[in-house]
Amino acid sequence: MLKIEHLKKHYNNFSLDCSLEVKSGCITGLIGQNGSGKSTTFKAHTKLYCKG
């Protein structure tokens, strides 16, 4: 299971607060328009997870 709660990213005048949960055994995709934050979400989670 993957659970992310209140992953936050701040830009100039904009902030994002994202939460998601993926159950074990599920295949899940993250979809959205270009620039909507899909890659940023995974990069932020990966960096947080690897720290420790």
C-alpha positions as CSV (number, residue, x, y, z in Angstrom):
1,M,0.0,0.0,0.0
2,L,1.1,3.5,-0.8
3,K,-0.3,6.4,1.2
4,I,0.7,10.0,0.9
5,E,-0.9,12.6,3.1
6,H,-0.6,16.4,2.7
7,L,2.3,16.4,0.3
8,K,2.9,20.1,-0.2
9,K,4.5,22.0,-3.0
10,H,4.8,25.8,-3.0
11,Y,5.2,28.0,-6.1
12,N,5.3,31.8,-6.3
13,N,1.7,32.7,-5.4
14,F,0.3,29.2,-5.4
15,S,0.5,26.2,-3.0
16,L,-0.6,22.6,-3.5
17,D,-1.7,20.1,-0.9
18,C,-2.0,16.6,-2.3
19,S,-3.1,13.3,-0.6
20,L,-3.5,9.9,-2.3
21,E,-3.8,6.2,-1.4
22,V,-3.1,3.2,-3.5
23,K,-4.3,-0.2,-2.2
24,S,-2.0,-3.3,-2.4
25,G,-2.4,-5.2,-5.7
26,C,-3.9,-2.3,-7.5
27,I,-2.5,-0.8,-10.7
28,T,-3.0,2.9,-10.6
29,G,-2.2,5.8,-12.9
30,L,-1.9,9.5,-12.3
31,I,-3.3,11.5,-15.2
32,G,-3.7,15.2,-15.9
33,Q,-2.8,18.0,-18.2
34,N,0.7,19.0,-19.0
35,G,2.1,21.1,-16.1
36,S,-0.5,19.7,-13.6
37,G,2.1,18.3,-11.3
38,K,2.2,14.5,-12.0
39,S,6.0,14.3,-12.2
40,T,6.5,16.7,-9.4
41,T,4.2,14.6,-7.1
42,F,6.3,11.4,-7.8
43,K,9.7,13.3,-7.5
44,A,8.7,14.9,-4.2
45,H,7.5,11.6,-2.8
46,T,10.6,9.7,-3.9
47,K,12.9,12.3,-2.4
48,L,11.0,12.2,0.9
49,Y,10.9,8.4,1.0
50,C,14.7,8.0,0.3
51,K,15.6,10.4,3.1
52,G,14.3,8.2,5.5
